[in-house]
């Protein structure tokens, strides 16, 4: 009879230990997920900025060569349209100030 009581106590202790282990594992997994999400957001934004800079240069040179008969603001407008079209195809959300900044940076680098 006592043997059965000991087995039940051991089983209960093992179950509590397993539950505690599972809880610790889930906490560690959740923290890792948060770190991974922060890392992904940081790397994605760096890649997006690099991509946006390259597309801004491309848009500037495109507008300069294709729209030679346009004035400065019209060329800027065409370059902005170019960046918007490319960013839409990539599925990226880009603001007008960001677009204008990369195009004007490309313009400044040519001077």
Backbone as CSV, one residue per row, in Angstrom:
resi,resn,N_x,N_y,N_z,CA_x,CA_y,CA_z,C_x,C_y,C_z
1,UNK,0.805,-1.187,0.000,0.000,0.000,0.000,0.857,1.263,0.000
2,UNK,1.902,1.243,0.822,2.766,2.425,0.860,3.499,2.610,-0.451
3,UNK,3.766,1.546,-1.104,4.451,1.612,-2.384,3.629,2.400,-3.398
4,UNK,2.334,2.240,-3.392,1.462,2.983,-4.290,1.469,4.465,-3.943
5,UNK,1.456,4.813,-2.670,1.497,6.211,-2.240,2.798,6.880,-2.634
6,UNK,3.903,6.143,-2.570,5.210,6.682,-2.971,5.225,6.917,-4.474
7,UNK,4.673,5.986,-5.216,4.625,6.131,-6.671,3.795,7.354,-7.079
8,UNK,2.693,7.549,-6.392,1.845,8.710,-6.697,2.582,10.000,-6.369
9,UNK,3.286,10.045,-5.249,4.039,11.243,-4.861,5.160,11.524,-5.854
10,UNK,5.866,10.491,-6.272,6.945,10.656,-7.254,6.370,11.147,-8.575
11,UNK,5.259,10.546,-8.969,4.612,10.973,-10.214,4.199,12.437,-10.136
12,UNK,3.611,12.850,-9.026,3.197,14.249,-8.860,4.395,15.190,-8.900
13,UNK,5.481,14.802,-8.261,6.695,15.630,-8.268,7.239,15.741,-9.689
14,UNK,7.260,14.639,-10.414,7.739,14.667,-11.800,6.845,15.538,-12.684
15,UNK,5.544,15.448,-12.491,4.625,16.276,-13.278,4.830,17.762,-12.986
16,UNK,4.992,18.107,-11.717,5.241,19.511,-11.362,6.564,19.968,-11.967
17,UNK,7.568,19.105,-11.922,8.866,19.440,-12.524,8.756,19.656,-14.022
18,UNK,7.987,18.801,-14.681,7.795,18.952,-16.125,7.024,20.227,-16.445
19,UNK,6.015,20.543,-15.663,5.253,21.776,-15.884,6.135,23.001,-15.686
20,UNK,6.972,22.962,-14.650,7.884,24.076,-14.400,8.887,24.210,-15.540
21,UNK,9.413,23.085,-16.000,10.349,23.106,-17.130,9.701,23.660,-18.389
22,UNK,8.476,23.258,-18.645,7.751,23.759,-19.812,7.505,25.255,-19.697
23,UNK,7.159,25.714,-18.506,6.939,27.147,-18.290,8.217,27.939,-18.561
24,UNK,9.339,27.476,-18.025,10.626,28.152,-18.247,10.957,28.157,-19.738
25,UNK,10.741,27.040,-20.406,10.998,26.959,-21.843,10.158,27.974,-22.615
26,UNK,8.891,28.100,-22.265,8.016,29.053,-22.955,8.443,30.496,-22.701
27,UNK,8.887,30.805,-21.494,9.368,32.160,-21.194,10.614,32.465,-22.017
28,UNK,11.548,31.526,-22.059,12.772,31.718,-22.847,12.428,31.856,-24.325
29,UNK,11.533,31.042,-24.816,11.118,31.108,-26.216,10.474,32.455,-26.535
30,UNK,9.650,32.962,-25.642,9.010,34.266,-25.853,10.056,35.377,-25.898
31,UNK,11.022,35.351,-25.002,12.084,36.372,-25.015,12.901,36.293,-26.291
32,UNK,13.193,35.081,-26.750,13.939,34.928,-27.987,13.143,35.490,-29.164
33,UNK,11.848,35.257,-29.158,10.986,35.786,-30.219,11.032,37.311,-30.241
34,UNK,10.983,37.945,-29.078,11.047,39.407,-29.020,12.383,39.922,-29.536
35,UNK,13.473,39.262,-29.161,14.797,39.666,-29.650,14.886,39.494,-31.164
36,UNK,14.377,38.390,-31.659,14.413,38.131,-33.099,13.599,39.173,-33.856
37,UNK,12.462,39.562,-33.321,11.626,40.575,-33.978,12.340,41.922,-34.010
38,UNK,12.991,42.310,-32.902,13.739,43.577,-32.888,14.885,43.542,-33.892
39,UNK,15.604,42.429,-33.935,16.714,42.278,-34.869,16.214,42.376,-36.310
40,UNK,15.125,41.698,-36.607,14.564,41.714,-37.959,14.141,43.125,-38.357
41,UNK,13.465,43.837,-37.442,13.044,45.210,-37.752,14.245,46.103,-38.006
42,UNK,15.294,45.958,-37.211,16.488,46.789,-37.385,17.164,46.485,-38.714
43,UNK,17.339,45.221,-39.029,17.998,44.855,-40.284,17.146,45.222,-41.486
44,UNK,15.858,45.043,-41.375,14.974,45.387,-42.483,15.029,46.873,-42.764
45,UNK,15.009,47.688,-41.733,15.031,49.129,-41.961,16.363,49.560,-42.562
46,UNK,17.471,48.917,-42.171,18.770,49.240,-42.766,18.756,48.881,-44.246
47,UNK,18.269,47.693,-44.557,18.198,47.275,-45.963,17.266,48.174,-46.765
48,UNK,16.161,48.571,-46.162,15.230,49.459,-46.862,15.868,50.812,-47.139
49,UNK,16.624,51.344,-46.174,17.288,52.632,-46.401,18.327,52.521,-47.508
50,UNK,19.085,51.424,-47.497,20.073,51.219,-48.562,19.374,51.106,-49.913
51,UNK,18.291,50.332,-49.951,17.544,50.163,-51.195,16.983,51.498,-51.657
52,UNK,16.413,52.256,-50.737,15.823,53.544,-51.079,16.880,54.501,-51.612
53,UNK,18.064,54.470,-51.033,19.142,55.328,-51.513,19.517,54.972,-52.955
54,UNK,19.638,53.690,-53.230,19.972,53.261,-54.597,18.872,53.628,-55.587
55,UNK,17.631,53.415,-55.198,16.517,53.742,-56.087,16.416,55.250,-56.275
56,UNK,16.730,56.016,-55.248,16.732,57.478,-55.373,17.749,57.949,-56.401
57,UNK,18.937,57.349,-56.371,19.954,57.692,-57.373,19.485,57.295,-58.767
58,UNK,18.927,56.113,-58.858,18.415,55.633,-60.143,17.318,56.559,-60.663
59,UNK,16.418,56.962,-59.793,15.312,57.843,-60.190,15.827,59.200,-60.638
60,UNK,16.805,59.737,-59.924,17.371,61.030,-60.301,17.980,60.961,-61.696
61,UNK,18.813,59.956,-61.933,19.465,59.844,-63.240,18.452,59.549,-64.347
62,UNK,17.436,58.772,-64.035,16.365,58.499,-64.994,15.674,59.802,-65.393
63,UNK,15.297,60.597,-64.421,14.595,61.854,-64.709,15.495,62.824,-65.464
64,UNK,16.764,62.871,-65.124,17.695,63.773,-65.808,17.864,63.399,-67.276
65,UNK,17.918,62.123,-67.562,18.179,61.688,-68.940,16.913,61.633,-69.799
66,UNK,15.827,61.176,-69.231,14.612,60.977,-70.022,13.821,62.269,-70.173
67,UNK,13.806,63.102,-69.168,12.985,64.312,-69.172,13.860,65.560,-69.283
68,UNK,14.713,65.592,-70.287,15.643,66.716,-70.447,14.917,68.020,-70.745
69,UNK,13.755,67.958,-71.350,13.017,69.172,-71.695,12.193,69.709,-70.524
70,UNK,12.144,68.991,-69.393,11.395,69.447,-68.212,12.271,70.360,-67.359
71,UNK,11.612,71.190,-66.541,12.362,72.008,-65.590,12.610,71.199,-64.307
72,UNK,13.311,71.788,-63.344,13.694,71.096,-62.108,12.548,70.473,-61.333
73,UNK,11.493,71.240,-60.998,10.382,70.650,-60.242,9.674,69.520,-60.997
74,UNK,9.564,69.642,-62.302,8.917,68.585,-63.086,9.776,67.321,-63.083
75,UNK,11.102,67.499,-63.164,11.996,66.340,-63.091,11.897,65.674,-61.717
76,UNK,11.835,66.503,-60.682,11.688,65.962,-59.331,10.401,65.153,-59.227
77,UNK,9.335,65.675,-59.797,8.050,64.972,-59.776,8.151,63.615,-60.477
78,UNK,8.821,63.580,-61.611,8.984,62.312,-62.337,9.852,61.337,-61.549
79,UNK,10.882,61.850,-60.909,11.740,60.985,-60.091,10.958,60.421,-58.904
80,UNK,10.121,61.252,-58.290,9.294,60.791,-57.167,8.341,59.698,-57.639
81,UNK,7.722,59.898,-58.794,6.819,58.873,-59.341,7.560,57.550,-59.550
82,UNK,8.791,57.660,-60.060,9.602,56.469,-60.305,9.847,55.704,-59.003
83,UNK,10.240,56.431,-57.954,10.502,55.785,-56.663,9.219,55.178,-56.099
84,UNK,8.117,55.886,-56.210,6.842,55.362,-55.704,6.446,54.067,-56.415
85,UNK,6.613,54.043,-57.733,6.275,52.831,-58.490,7.151,51.659,-58.068
86,UNK,8.449,51.916,-57.927,9.368,50.845,-57.525,9.079,50.362,-56.108
87,UNK,8.803,51.298,-55.206,8.537,50.897,-53.818,7.211,50.139,-53.716
88,UNK,6.232,50.514,-54.522,4.968,49.766,-54.537,5.194,48.329,-54.995
89,UNK,6.027,48.160,-56.015,6.321,46.808,-56.504,7.031,45.974,-55.445
90,UNK,7.855,46.633,-54.621,8.572,45.934,-53.554,7.712,45.750,-52.309
91,UNK,6.580,46.441,-52.262,5.708,46.348,-51.099,6.197,47.164,-49.917
92,UNK,6.950,48.224,-50.193,7.494,49.069,-49.127,6.683,50.347,-48.994
93,UNK,6.495,50.769,-47.760,5.828,52.035,-47.484,6.901,53.107,-47.350
94,UNK,6.876,54.093,-48.227,7.870,55.158,-48.218,7.134,56.491,-48.210
95,UNK,7.610,57.417,-47.397,6.964,58.725,-47.313,7.569,59.676,-48.340
96,UNK,6.820,60.722,-48.660,7.304,61.716,-49.617,8.595,62.382,-49.139
97,UNK,8.704,62.786,-47.863,9.973,63.391,-47.426,11.173,62.452,-47.582
98,UNK,10.976,61.159,-47.358,12.075,60.208,-47.548,12.482,60.143,-49.018
99,UNK,11.489,60.106,-49.883,11.770,60.039,-51.318,12.490,61.296,-51.773
100,UNK,11.965,62.427,-51.380,12.580,63.689,-51.797,14.009,63.795,-51.273
101,UNK,14.234,63.339,-50.054,15.576,63.411,-49.470,16.583,62.583,-50.265
102,UNK,16.211,61.364,-50.659,17.175,60.543,-51.394,17.404,61.081,-52.800
103,UNK,16.392,61.662,-53.411,16.570,62.238,-54.746,17.444,63.486,-54.664
104,UNK,17.194,64.332,-53.682,18.015,65.535,-53.535,19.444,65.183,-53.144
105,UNK,19.618,64.118,-52.395,20.971,63.662,-52.061,21.687,63.222,-53.335
106,UNK,20.998,62.489,-54.189,21.591,62.067,-55.461,21.943,63.279,-56.309
107,UNK,21.076,64.293,-56.299,21.349,65.520,-57.049,22.585,66.218,-56.491
108,UNK,22.694,66.309,-55.169,23.832,66.985,-54.534,25.139,66.251,-54.804
109,UNK,25.087,64.950,-54.907,26.304,64.175,-55.162,26.823,64.367,-56.578
110,UNK,25.982,64.811,-57.496,26.435,65.036,-58.872,27.057,66.410,-59.046
111,UNK,26.833,67.290,-58.109,27.361,68.660,-58.215,28.774,68.748,-57.713
